[in-house]
Amino acid sequence: MESSSGLCDNECLATVRCQELRSGVKEPRLLSLILENGDFVLGVLATPDAVVSRPVAQLSIPINARFELVQEAEEPLLINFSENSVLRIRIKGEKAPELQLELQDDDRTNLFLTQLKSAQEEAALKLIKSKPMEPLPPNTHRSPVPIPPQRASGRSAANQPASSGSLQTGFNSSTSTNQNTDPVQSLASDFGFEQNFCHALKVEEKKNHQNRITASREPPPVPSLPPRKTPSAPTNPVPPAPIMKSKATSSVGFDTSAISGAKSESLSWCDSPTSNSMRDTVFLSQTGQREILLKHILSKRENEYVDIKNFRFFVGTWNVNGRSPDSSLGPWLSSDREPPDIYAIGFQELDLSKEAFLYMDSSKEQLWIDAVERNLHPKAKYKIIQIIRLVGMMLVVAVKKIHVRSITEVASDHVGTGILGKMGNKGGVAVRFVFHNTSFCFVNSHLAAKLEETERRNQDYKDICARMIFNMPGSPSLSIVKHDVVIWLGDLNYRLFNKDCGDVKRMISEGKLKQLLKFDQLSIQRQTKRAFSDFIEGEINFIPTYKYEPKTDFWDSSSKNRVPAWCDRILWRGNKVELIEYRSHMELKTSDHKPVSSIFSIGVKVGDDQRFKKVFEETVRQIDRMENDFLPSVSLSKTEFFFIDVKFRQLQRERFLITNDGQVPCHFAFIPKCNQSQYCKSWLRAEPSDGFLEPKETLEIYLEVYVSKDSVTMLNSGEDIIEDILILHLDRGKDFFLTISGNYLPSCFGTSLETLTRMKKPIREIPITKLIDLEKSKVKFLIGDGAANEDRPLKIPKEVWIMVNHLYTKSCDQEDLFQTPGLQEELQHIIECLDTSIPDSIPGCNHSVAEALLIFLEALPEPVVCYELYQRCLECAHDSRLCKQLISLLPRAHRNVFRYLLAFLKELLKHSHNNNLTASLIATLFASLLIRPPPSSASRQTQQDRQKAIDFVLGFLMAGDEE
C-alpha cells in the first residue's frame, strides 16, 4: 500500500519517533497498533495543519523486518497533553522526504476521545470475563476505534467497510453544515487498558483523525447501526469496480453527529454486526434503539425540512451482441445539449461465448467501460461510482463530480436466472444509492429469449424482484421495491405476439406503430398484471430495435428471419419522475440491436440544514418525553404455526398481524437464540424480520418455509425436523415466542446415491423409520459393492435413469439443452412425480427435465466424485489413465452414475449441430456438479481448481467409446 505522501512499504525504510511532551500533565491518550496481513501496522493520525509540504490523507506503516519503531517516551506511547502541547511524529523513508505529523490537543480531538470514552465504558461491562487478545484475520475490516483485548476476541467488524481515504466511523470526510459545536470536556481518567496493549491502542485512533481530507471542524458522525441479522451476501462472479464509499449519514441524508449527544451513553463502536446471543442483542439497546427511533421519526417528518429539486438523469440500454466498440458512443450518450446529472448505462451480451455464462471473465468489459468514459457529455466532468457485471450484463453508473459528495449508501447485487436459477446467461444486475435524501435503484436485465417464452420472461422478472437484495453494513437489507425511484432497463426480450414477419415490416414502413404495439407482449403482460404491473413506460414513437443485420439498418435476413420487436425497453416506478425523451439511436450499427435511451427529470429531496436542526431538536425532546412516560407494547394475532406437508422447493407461507397497542412508536426484530448466529433455521424466514410500528399501526408479517438444497438432506435423513422457535424482540419491551412446526415429506432430491439404489419403491412409499435407517447405514456400503446384502441394490438410482432416459429418447436434438432454464411449475411437478411414483414418462418440457437432472446432482449430499477423492481428482486431471483409475475407486453407486452420465453426455455431443452443445460447455456445467470441493474448503476453491475439474470431465467426453 502506498500512501499519498509517497511512502511505500516495499521501497523504503521508515523510522518513527514519538516524543512525549511534558509541559504539564493533563490526560493520558491512547493510540493503537493493529495486525494486518501478518504484520503490525502503525496507523498515523495527523491534522491538515501538520508541518509538511501537503496534507497527508492516509499513512499506514507496516512494522516488520523492513521497518523500525523507536519510542522515546518513558512509558509505551502513553502521551500526556497539556496546554499548547502536541504529539509530534517524524517519519523518514529512503524515497520520501521527512514528514512531521502533529496531533493537537484541540476541541476536535477531545470530542473524538469523548466518544471513545463512552464506548469504552460500555465495553467495561464485559471485562469481568476477559480473554486473551486474538489477532484479526488478514484483510478483515476493522472498526477504527481501539478495541480492548477483552472485546476483540471473536468480535470482528467484518461488515464495516473501510478504504483508503474514506472514513466510515471516524471524522466525517465532508464539510460539516454546522461547525459551531460546543467544546467537549477532556477525559477525566485513564481508559484502563493493560500496559502491554497501550502501544496497540493508540495508532488506529490517529489513523482515523488523519483520514479526513479537508480542514473542516465537524464532529465525528454516529457509527452505523448493526443489523438484526446477517444475510449472506451473494458473491460477485466478477470483482466489481470500487464502490463509491459514502460518508456516514442518517437515513434522511443529514450528518447526525448530534444524535450521540442526545443520550449520555454511546453505542460501542467495536460491536460485531451479528450478535451471538440474545444477551448481546439486548446489550446493543438504549442508545442504538434510540438512534433507530430518532431516524424513523425524522424520516416521517422529512417534508418539514426537505425541498424538491429536479435533476436530469440519462438511462440507456444496448444489447451489443458480443461485439467490441467500433465507433463513437457520442450519438447515444451525449446527443443532448444539456448534460445529465447522473448516467445509468446498461449493456447486454458483452460476451457470447458458451463458457462465459458460468461466471468467467470477459475481456470486452474494459473496452466498453473505456468507450463509455470517453463519450460521456463533454460539458461536464463525471465520476463512475459503481460498475457491476454478470457475464454479459453490465451496469455503469456515473455522476457529475459536483454531486459525488451527495451520493451515499452505494450498493450493488446480481441475480442469475439461467440454469439452476443462478447461471448468468440470463438475469439482472442492479445498483442502488441515495442521492441527497432520495433513494434510487437501477436494474439492468436480460430476460429469456424466443417468441414463445413469454411465461419464462415473466418468471425471470419475478425471480429478479424476489432475489435481488442489497446488503449494507448497519442497515436492514433492501429489495428493489424499497426505493423511492426504480428504473428498469435492458433487453427484456418481449416480442410481437403471433405476428407474421412480412406484415410487421410492412406496418413499420407505413408508420403504423400504434397498431403494431397492440401485439406487444410486454404491454399485454403489464395490462394483465403478470409482470411489470406497477411500472410505467413512456410512449413508444420509434421503430423496433431488434433485429438488424449488424453494421446496417436492414432487418434480419437470415434463415430464422426474426420478427422485428421492441426488445430493448426502459420502465420506471416512483413519484416526481417526468419522462423527457424516450428514443432509439439508429446511428449506431455495431450490433443487431439498436441502443435505447431515456432522459428523465426527477424530483430529488434536498434538505435544508436550519430546518432540519429545528426538527431534530424537537424530535429529541419528543423522544425524551416518550422514554420517561411510556413503554412500548404490541400484540400478535397468532403465535403458533403449523405447516402441512412441507416439500422440497415448494414455498409455504403463513401470516400473522403485529399491532402496536401502546402509546409510543416501537421497534421490533427477530433475534437469535443463545449461541446461534441466525434467528431461525435455514428453511425458515420472516418477512419483514424487523421494522417500526407507529401507535395503533398494524403490520402483516409472513413466515415462509422453503426447503432448498442446503436444508433438504438434513430433513430427509431425520437429522432435522420442521420445528423452530422464533424470538420476536421488542426494544425496551418484552420478548414474544413463536412456535413453528410441521410435517416434512421426504424427497429423492437431497438423498444419497447409496440410499436411492436400495429403494425399489418411490421414497414416499418407504416408512420414515426405514428411510432414516438407510441413511444412517450408508457408511458401511460406501466402501465396497456390498454384495452380501439381502436386497441386491440397483446399479443406479431409478430416478437418475428415468430423467436421463427421458432426455436421451426425446431431447438429443433439443436446441439449447442445458442452457435454457425450466419452468418452476413444471419443475415442482417433476420432483413430485419422482417422489411419489415410477412414471413411464415425465411431465414438463425438455428444458424442465434437463434442469431437474441438474438440481438432482446439485442437491446430492455427497457429489458423484466423492469429497475424499476431490483433491486426487484435480491432481490427475492431466492424465486420462489416472482419471480412469480414480473413477474405479468410487463406491459402486457413484461409479455407475458417473459412467452412465458421461455416456449420455457423449451421445448428446453427437447431436451438437442441433442442440448447440459443445464439449467445453458440457464439461464446464457438469464439472461444477459432479466434482465439488468439500464444504470446509469450498470458499478456497480457485479458478485453477475449477479448470482442473473441467479438464477431468472433458477428458472423458473426448475419449473414444471404450466402455
N, C-alpha and C positions, 0 to 999 in steps of 0.2 A: 504494500500500500504506500502510495506517495502522497504526502501532504501538500497543501497549497504553498507551503514555504519552500518546497523543493527538496525536503529531507526524505530520503528513501532508505528503507531498511535493508535493501540489498546492495547499496552502494557506499554507505558511509558509516563511520564510527562516531557515536554521539556520547558526550559526557554531560550528565545532568547534575547541576549543583544546586542544592536547596539550602539557603542560608536563613536561619531563624533570627528574626529581628526582635530585640527585646527593649524597646524604649519604654515599656510599661506593660504589665500583664493585663489582658482583658478577658479573652475567651479562647480556649483551645479549639482548633478547627481540624476537620478530618478530610483527608484525600483518600484515594484508593488505588490499588494495584490489582489488575484483573488478569485472568488467564484466557488466552485466545490462541487457538491452533497450537497448543502445547507450549507456548511461550508466555511469560509475563509481559504485560503491556502497560506502559506508563501513559495514561491519558493526561494531557496538559491543558489546563484551563487558563485562559488569558482574556484580558479586556481589549477592546479595539484600540485603547489608548496606549497599548504596550509600546515600548521603545524599540520599534522595528521599522523597517522601511515600508511595510504594508501590513494590514491586519492578517492574522493567521486564522483561517476558517476552521481548520481541524488539524491536530497533530497527535499522532498515536505512535509511540516509540517502543518497539519490542526490546525487552531487557533479556538478552540471551548472550551467547558467546561472543557476538559481534558488538555488544553494547555494554556500557558500564554505568552504574548508578553510584554517584558519590554524594553522601549526605554529610552535612557539617553541623546539623542540629545536635543538641545534647541528647534528645530523645528522638525516636524514629519518626521523623516528619511530623512531629506534634508542633504545629505552628501557632504561636501566640500573636494576636493582633493588639495593637494599641493605636492611639490616635495618629493619623497620618502615616501609619506603617503599611508596608506592602510585603507580599511574598514574591521574591524575585527568583526566577528560574532561568539559568543560562543554558543554551543548547548550541552545540557546535558540531558540524559534520565536515567530512573531507570535501564534499561538493556543495556545501551550503555555508553562507555567512553565519557568524554568531548571532543568535537571537536572544533577546532578553524579554521575558514574559512576566507580566505583573498581575497579581490578584489583589485588588484593593479592598480595604475594609469600608465598603460603601453600602448604601441602602439596598441596592440590588442583591449584593451578596448576602446581606443579613436576611433579606426576605426569603431567598432561596434556602438558606440554612434553617430558617424557622419552619419552613415546610418539611424539611428533612427531620427536624426535631419532633414534629407532630407524628410523622410516620414512624420514627424510632420509638416513641412512647407506646404506640400500638404494638410494635414488634416486641417490646419488652415483656408483654404478657406471655410470650411463648419461650422466654429464656429459661424457664424452670427445667424444661426437658430439652436441654441443648444437645446438639450433635456436632461431631467434627465437621469442619467445612469440607464440602465436596467440590472439586473444580468443575466449572461448567464445561459441557462438551464443546468441541470445536464448532465454530460458526453459529453457536446459539446466540440469538439476540438477547441482550441483557437490558434490564432496567438501568437507566443512567444514574440511579441513586445508589450509594453504597449499601451493600446488603450485609447484614451481620451474619456471622457464621451460623448462628442458630437458625436463621431463617433461610439461609442459602441452600440447605440440604433438601434436595428434591423439589425445589420451588423455582424452576427456571421460568423466565418470561418469554417463552418462545413465540408467543403470538403478538409481541410488540416489536414491530419492525423498526430498524434504525438504519440510517445510511449516512454516508459522508456528507457533511454539510447540511443535514436535515435533522432538526431536533424534535423529538417526539414528546418527551415529558420533562425536559429541562426548560431553559428560557425560550420563549416564543421567538421564532426567527423573523417574524414580520413586525412592522412598526405598530406599536400599540396605539389604540384610539384614545386611551386615557392614561397619560403619564403622570398625573398628579396624585400618585398614591402616597399615603402617609408612611413615614419611615417606620420600620418594624424594629422593635426592641431586640437587642442582641441576645444570644443564648445565655442561660443562667448557670449552666453546669456542663461538665463533660458528658459525652454520649455514653460512656461506659463500655466501650469495646475493649477486648483483651489487647494487651500491649503488642502481642505478636501480629495483630491484624491492623494496627494503627497505620502501617505503611499501605496496606491493601485497601484501606477505607477512605483514601483521600483523593486519589488521582482521577477517579471517574467523575467526581463532583466537579473538578476543574475542567475536565473534558466537556461536560455539559455547558459550562459557562462560556467556553471558547467557541462552541459550535455556532453561536449566533453570528450573522453576517453584518448587520447594521449596528449602529451605536445607540439604538433606542433603549429606553429605560423601563420597558414594560415588565410587570411581574410575571413569574412563570405561570403557564396555564395549568389547569387542573388535570391530573392524569386521567386517561381514558378508563372507562369502567369495565371490569371483567365481565364477559358474557356468562349466562347461566348454564350454558352447555358448550361443548366444543365439537361442532360438526366437522366431519372430516372434509378437508378441502380437496377438490379434485386436483390431480397432478397435471400440470400443463405438459402436453406432449412436446412442445417446443418451448425453450426458455423464452419467457416474454421479455419485451423491452422494459427498461427500467421504469417503474411506476413513478408518477409524479408524487413525491412524498408530501403529505398535507400537514399543515400546521394544526395544532390541537385546537379545535373549536367545539362549541356546543352544537347540538343538533339544529339549532336555529342560526348557526353561522357566525356567532359573535364570540370573541375571546371571553371565556368565562372564568378568568383568573380570580375574580372577586368571590366566586362561589365558595372557595375554601375559607374565606373569611366569615362566611355566614354561619359557620359552626366551629366550635373550638377545636375539635379533633379532626384529623385529616386521614383520608384513605391511605393505607400503606401502599407505597409505590412499587414495592417488590413482590406483591402477591401474584401468584400464578393465575392465569386466566381461567383455569379449571380447578374448582375446589375438589379436594379428595375426600371430603366427608361433609356431613350436614353441619357439623360444628364449624368447619372452615367457611362454609357458605354463610352461615349466620354471622361469623366473625367479620364479614365484609359489610355488615349492616351500618346503621346510623348515617355516617357521612355519605357513603356510597348511595344508599337509598334516598337520602335527602337530595343528592345531586340529580338522581334519576327523576324524582318528582319535580324538582325545580325545572329541569329541561322540558319535561312533559307539559307543565303549566305554561312555560314561556312559548312553546310551540303552539299551544291553543290560543295564545293572545298575540300571535305574531302580526296580525292585521293592525295592531296598535303601534307598531314600530317599524314596519316594512313598507316600502313603496314599490310599485311595479314599474320596471324599466325594460323596454324592448331591446332585444339583441338579435342579431342576424345569424342564422345557422345554415350551413351548407351540408346537405346529406346526399351522398352519391353511392351508386352501386353499379358494379360491372362484372359480368362473367367473362373472364379473359381467355377461356378455352385452352388453358395450359401454355399460352404463348408469352413471350417476353415483350416488354415495351419496345416498340419500334418507331414511335413518333411522339410528339409533344402531347402532354395531357392538358395543356392550357385551354383548348376549346371546351373541355369538360369542367376543369377545376377553377378556372379563373376567367370565365366568359362574361361575368357581370362587372359593371362599373364599380360598385361598392364592395369592398372586401368583407367577407363574413367574419364574425367574431369567433366562431367555432366551426371546424370541419369534422365530419364523421364520414369516412370513406370506406366502403366495403368492397371486397373482391371475392369472387368465387372461382374455383377451378384454376388456382395458381399452378397446380401440378396435377397432371392427368395420368401419371404413371400408376400402374396397377398396385405397386408396392407402397406407394405414398399414403394410401388410405389407412395404413396401420401405424400412423404417427411418425413416419420417417421425416427427416429434414427435407426442406425444399431449397434448392439453390436459387430459385427465382424470387424468393421472398425479398431479399435485399434489393434486387433490381427494381421491383415495384415500389418499395419504400423510397428509394433514391429518386425514382421518377415522380412520386408524389411530392417530395420535398422541393424538387426543382420547379414544380408547376403550381405551387400554392400562390395565392393572389400577390402580385408584385407590389401592391400599395400598402402592404402590412408585413410585419415580421411575426412569424409563428414558431411555436414550440410544440413538438409532438409529446403528449403527456402519457399516451399508452398505445401499445400495439399488442394484439393477441392474434394468434394463428392456430388453426386446427386443420392440418393437411392443406386443402385448397382454399379454405375460407380464412380471410384475414380482415381485421378491422383496425383502421388507423384513426386516432382522434388527435387533432391538433387545435391549439387555441392561440389567439393573439398573445404575444408576450406581455402586453399590458394587463391581461386578465389572469396570468398564471397564479398570482397570489390569491385570487378569488376562487380558485379551483381546489376543492378539498375532497377527502374521502374517496379517492380513486380506487376502483377495484375492477376485476375482470373475471370472467368464467367462460367455460366452453361446454357444450353438450354434443356428443356424437349420437346420431340416431340410426347409424348403419347397422351392420350385423352385430348381434348380441346387445343391441341398444347402446353401443359405445364406440363402435368404429367410426372414424372421422370422415368417411367418404360423403356422408350427408350429416347435417346437424346445424349447429349455430355457435357463434361466438358473440360475446357481449362485453361492453364497457359501461360502467356506471360511475357517476361522480356528482358532487354538489357544486353548483355554480352560484356564488353568493349564498342564498338561502333556498334555492330550488334544486331538487334532485332530478337527475336525468339518467335515462338508461337507453343505450343504443344497442340493438340486436341485429346482427348480420347473419342471415341463414341461407342455406342451400337445401331445399326440400326435395323429396323423391321426384324422379323424372317420369316421363311417359304419360300419354293422354289418359289411359285408363286407371292411373294410380291416384285418383283424387282422394280416396279414403286414406291411402298411405301418407299423402301430404298432410291431411288433417291430423293424422296420428303424429307425424313429426312435429307439427306445430304444438300439439298438446304436450308432447314429451319435453320439448324445449321449455315451455312455460312451467311445467311441473318440476323439472330437474335443474334449471338454471338458478343457482343460489350464490349470492355474493357474501363472503365471509370477511368481516373486518374486525381487527382486534378491538375489544372494548365495546362492541355494538352487536345487537341482535342480527342474525342472518336476514338477508333481504332477498325476496323473489323479484321477478321482473315487474309485477304489477304494483309493488310497493314503492313506486316512484311517482313524482309529480308529473313528469313527462316521459313517455316511452315512444321511441321512434324505431320502427321495424323496417328493415331494408333487406334486399337480397334477391337472389334468383329463387323465387317461390315456386316456379315451375308449373303453375296452374295454366291450363291450356283452354282452347275453344272447344266447347262441348259438341261432339258429333257434327262437325262442320267439314265439308269437302274442301280440300286444299285449293282447287281451282276457284270455287265460289268465294273463299276467303280472299284470295288475291284480287279477284275481280271487285269485291266490295271495297277493299282497301284503295284500289285505283280510282274508284268512284267517290271516295271520301265518305263512305257510309260507316263511319267508325261507331257511332252510337248504336246502330242496328246490330253491328257485329259484337259489341260489348254485352249485349243481352245473352250471349252464349258463353261469356267468360266464366270459367269455373270458380275463380276467386270471388267474383261478385255474387254468384249463386250461393257459395258456401257461407259468405257473410250474411246474406239475407236470410238463409235458413238456420243461422246461428250454429253452424257446425265447426267453424273456425274463424278467427279474427272478428268475432261478432262485436266486440267493443272497440274496435279500431276504426279510424276514419281514413279514407283515401280521397285524394283530390280528383278532380275531373280529368279524364284522360283525353288529351287532344293530339296525341302523337301516334304514329303508326306502330304496329307491333315491333318489339325489339329483338325478336327471335323468329326464324333462324335465317342467317345470311351466309352467303359464301364468304369466307374470310378474305379480307383485303378488298371487298367490293360492297356495293349496295344492292346486290342481286339476291333474290330469295334462294333458298336451298334447292339445288338441282340434282342432288344425289339420288340414289335408288330409293332411299327411305322417303324422300320428298316430304319433309316435315311441314306440317301446317303452321303458318305464322301464328304467333301468340305473344301476349303481353306477359312474359315470364318474369320480367325484372320490375319490381314494384317497391314503393315506399309508402308506409302507412304510419299513423300516429294515434296516440290517445293522450288526453290531458287537457288542462284548461289554458286559456290565453295563448293558444297556438294558432297562428294565422299563416296559411299557405300562400306564398307569393308567386312561386313558379313550380311547375311540375312538367318535366320535359325529357326528351331523349336527345342524344347528341350524335347525329348521323355522320359528323365529320370523322369520327374515329372508326377505323375499319380493321383494326388488328384482329378482332375476334369474330365469331359467328353470332355474338350478341352485340347490341349497341348499349353504351352506358346510359344511365338514367340519373337525373339529379332533381332535388327539390331545394328551394330556398324558403326558409321559414323565418317569420318574425315572432319571437316567443317572449312573452312577458315573464321576467325573472324578478323574484322578490329580493330587493336590495334594502338592507337595513339602515336605519338612522340611529347613530350612536347615542345621542342625547335622549331620544325617546326610549331606546332600549334600556338605558340606565335607569330611567324612571320606572318602567315596567318591572325591571329586575328587582329594584329595591322594594316595590310594592309586593312582589311575589314572595320575596324572602320574609317580609313581615307577615304575610298571609300564612306561610308555612309554619312560622314560629307560633302563631296563634293556634293553628290546627294541631301541631305537635303537643301543645300544652293542654288543649281542651278535649281532643278526641283520639280514639284508637280505631284503626281500620277494621272492617268486618265484612265478610262475604258469605253467601250461601250457595250451595251446589244443588242442582236439581237431581243429581244421581251420583252415587259413589261406588256402585258395584256394576261390573260389566262382564258379560259372558259372550264369547264369540263362538258361534256354532260352525263346525266342520271347516276349520281353517285348512287351506290347501296351498301348495307351492305356487308362488307367483300370482295369487288371486287376492286382491285387496279387499279387506273388510273394514267398515267404519262404524263407529258408534259415537254419538254425540251427547253432550250434557251442557247445561247452562250454568254459568257462574254470574252471580248478581252481587253488586256492591250495595249491601243494605245498611252500610254505615253512613257517616256524615262527612267523610273526607275521601279524597282520591286515594287509591291504593294500588300497589304494585304486587303482582303475583308471579310465581315462576315454579316450574317443576325442578326439583333439586335432587342430586344424587343421594343414595343411601350411604351408610357408613362404608368406607373402604372401597367405594365404587367411583369410577370416573364419569359415568353416564347416568342420566336419571332414569333410564329404562333399558330393557333388553333390546337386542339388535333387531328383533322382528316387530317392535312396537315403537310408536312415536305419537306425540301430542302436537296438534297444530291449532292455534299457536301454543308454543311451550312457555311463553311468558308474555306479559302485557300490563297495561294500565286500565283501570276502571274508574270512571267518574262516579260520584254518588248517584245511586238509583240506576246506573247503567248495567245492562246485561250483555254478556258476550257468549257466543257459541264456540265451544271447544270440541274438536274431533279427536277421537282416539283411533289410530289407524294400525291395523295388524297386516303385515306383509312379509311373507316368508321368502327370502331371497336365497341365492346360492350360498351366502355366508352363514345362514342360520339353518338351512334345511337338513344338513347332516346330523346335527345335534338333536333335532326333533325326530328325525327318522329312527335314530338309534335309541331314543328314550333318555338320552343324557340331559335333555331339556324338555320342558312341557310348557304349554300355554298358560303360564301363571306369572304374575308380577304384581308388585305393589308400587304405586306411584305416590310420591310425596309432593303435594301442592303447597308451597310455602308462601305465606302472606307476610310481606315485610312489616315488621313491628306488630305482627299479629300471630295467630296460631297456624299450625300445620294441619292439612287435610290429607287423609289417606284414601287412595282409590284402589280398589281391588280389581285386578284383571284376571280372568280365567277363560277357559275354552277347551275344546277338544280338537286335536290335530289329526288329519287324515294323512297317513304316510304316502310317500311318493317314490317311484323308482328313480326319479331325479334326485341326486344327492345321496344315493345308496351305493355302496362299494360294488365293484365288479364281482368280487368273490361271492358276496351275498346274493347278488342277482342271478349268478349262474346256478345257485342252489334253490332257486324258486321256480318251480314249474308253472305256478299259477300267478295271476296278477297280484301285485303287492297288497291290494286292498282286501283280497280274499284270505290272506295269511293272518292268523291271530297275532296280535301285537306282541304277546309274550314270546312267541316263536321267532318273530322278526327281531326282537331285541336279542334273543339268544344267538341268532345267526350273526348279527353284527358283533356281538361280544366274542364269538368264537372264530371270527375271520382270521385272527392272527395265526392260528395253527395251520391254516391252509394257504398262508402266504408263502410258505417255504417250498412246498412241492406240489405235485399234482393231486395228492390226496386220494389215491385210487381205492383205499380201503373203506371209503365212506359207503354207508348203506345206499343212499341215493346218489347215483353217479351224476355229477354236475354237468350242466350244459357246457358246450365248448365256448360259446359266447353268450352273453345275456340276450334273451329273446327280444328285449326292447331295442337293442342295437341292431339285431338282424332285421326287425320289422321296418325301422326307419331307413337303413341302408338299402334294403331290398326295394322299398318304395322308390327311392331316388335312383337306384340302378335301372329299374324297369320303366320309369316314367320321366326321368329328369336329365338323362345324359345330354340331351340336346337343348336343355333349358337355357335361354340366354341369361347371362349374368348370374348364374347359380352361385350361391355363397357370397354374392356381392350386393344383393337386394334384400333388405330385411323382411321378415314375415309380418303378418298382421297379428296384433296382440290377441284379438278374439279367437283367431284360428289357433294360435299357439296354446291358449288355455284349453281348447277342445282336444288338441293333440295330446297334451300332458294328461288330461283326464281320461282319454281313451286308453293310453298305455298303462295307466294306474289301475284301471278297472276291468280291462278285457285283453284278449289276444286277438286283435282285429285282423280281418282279411285285407282291409285297406284302411288307410289313414285319412281322416278328413282334412281339408285345407289345401291350399295351393302348394306348388313345389317349393317356393321360397320359404313358406312357413315350415314345411317339413325339414328343409335344409337347416334353418335356424334352430329348430327343435333339437336336431342332432348336435349342433354346436353347443347349445345350452346344456344338453346332457353331459357332454365331455367337460365343459367348464365347471359343472356342479359336482363332479366326482370328488369324493373326499381324498382320494389318492389318485393322481393322474395315471394315464396309461403307462408311461415310463415312470416307475416308482420314484419317490423322493430320494430314496437311499442310493439310486443309481444316477441321479441327476448330474453330479459332478463328473462321473466317469463318462456319461453321455457326451458332455462337452469336450472332454479330453480326447475322445476317439472320433469326433465328428469328421476329421480329415481322412480317415481310413475306413473304407467300406467293409473290409474284412472284420475289423474290430467292432464296427457298428452291428454287424450281424451276430457276432459273438455276444454282445451286450444284450440284444433282444432275446437271445436264447436263455439268458439268466433271469428274465422276468418270470413272475408267477404265471401259472398256466392261463388263467383268465386274461391277464394283462397281455401276455404274449400273443394269444389268439386274437384278441381285439386289435392289437397293433397291426398284425399281418392282414387281418380282414379289412380294416380301414384302408391300409395302403394299397391293397389290391383294387379296392373300389375307386380310390383316387386316381390310380394309374389308368383305370378304364375311362374315367372322366376325361383325362387328357387326350384320349384318342378321339374325342368329340370336341376338341378345343375350338375348331373352326365355327362351331355353332354356339357353344356355351361361353365363349370368351374367357376361358380359364387358361392360365399358364402354370407351368411347374413352379415357378418362383412365387406366384401369388398363392397357390395352394400350400406350398411349404411355409410361407410366412404366416398364413392364417392358422394352419393346424399345428405348427410348432408351438405356438403360444398356448395351445390347449393340451397337447399330448405330452409336452416336456415343460413342466412348470417347476420353478425353484421351490424348495421347502419354504413354508410360511415364514420361518425365522430369518431367512436370507433373501426374501423376495424384494425387499426395498434396496438391496445392494446389487441387484442384477444389472449388469452393464449392457450397453449396446453390443459389445463384442460377444457377451454371453448369448444374447438373443440371436445374433448372427450365426453362432456355432450351432444352436438348436435348429435354426432354419437349414443350415448345411446338412445336419444329421438327417432331417426328413427329406431334403432334396436328393440326397444320395440314394435313398430307397425309391423315390419317384423316377429317377433317371436310370435305375438299374434295369437289366433285362428281366423277363418273366421266367426266373429260375425256379421259383417255388410255386 
